[in-house]
Amino acid sequence: MSTHSTYDLLRHLADSWGLVVMTGIFLGLCLWPFRPGAKPLNREVANSIFKDETDV
């Protein structure tokens, strides 16, 4: 197998399956905070900025 045909093969895989894999990862990361078990953690993180605040 010559280097030119190896390049063509890798380029074809990156253009087709690479795009599918990157889209899947992107969608997975976008949907991760909305999974059912994440609600308590999301609430804790959202309120963490008020942790050290005292009432005046």
PERAZI-V869256 format. One record per backbone hydrogen bond with DSSP energy under -1.0 kcal/mol. CO is the residue of the C=O (numbers start at 0). NH is the residue of the N-H. E is the energy in kcal/mol with one decimal. If there is no record, write none. Layout:
CO | NH | E
CO | NH | E
This chain:
1 | 5 | -1.8
2 | 6 | -2.3
3 | 7 | -2.2
4 | 8 | -2.2
5 | 9 | -2.6
6 | 10 | -2.7
7 | 11 | -2.3
8 | 12 | -2.3
9 | 13 | -2.3
10 | 14 | -2.3
11 | 15 | -1.8
12 | 17 | -2.1
15 | 19 | -1.3
16 | 20 | -2.6
17 | 21 | -2.6
18 | 22 | -2.1
19 | 23 | -2.2
20 | 24 | -2.4
21 | 25 | -2.3
22 | 26 | -2.5
23 | 27 | -2.4
24 | 28 | -2.5
25 | 29 | -2.1
26 | 30 | -2.1
27 | 31 | -1.3
30 | 33 | -1.4
31 | 34 | -1.4
34 | 37 | -1.6
37 | 41 | -2.8
38 | 42 | -2.3
39 | 43 | -2.3
40 | 44 | -2.6
41 | 45 | -2.4
42 | 46 | -1.8
46 | 49 | -1.5
47 | 50 | -1.2
